[in-house]
Amino acid sequence: MRKLVSLFFVLALLASCAEEQSTATKTYKGNFLLFEDNAVLEVNEVMYTVTNDAMTQELATKAANWQKTPYDMVPVTLEAVVKAKPANAEGWDSILTIKKIVEVSPTAVGPDIEIEETKQ
């Protein structure tokens, strides 16, 4: 009986630790894009699906000031929570939920890639 209670206690402790990790807010600095109803954040070549909620809409409004075209990604710094995507959901492997918009910047994050047109 004692072993059973000890085992239950250890499992409960592990489960509570797992829940704490999944709700931890971290700072993410990357490139944001909202196109139609799909929002993404690219951080160091890793893509996150962004939950489409009021915070995402607020970020999209701020980011629109820096976009030249609807397809331009805008550098942002966010505090957010990341969770794994449910098995039956569409999108990237991780879902990011914005908790706080720290900064929206006109300066690109990471190297720019320029495509030169050549005549042949």
Secondary structure, 3 states (H helix, E strand, C coil): CHHHHHHHHHHHHHHHHHHHHHCCCEEEEEEEEEECCEEEEEECCEEEEECCCHHHHHHHHHHHCCCCCCCCCEEEEEEEEEEECCCCCCCCCEEEEEEEEEEECCCCCCCCCCCCCCCC
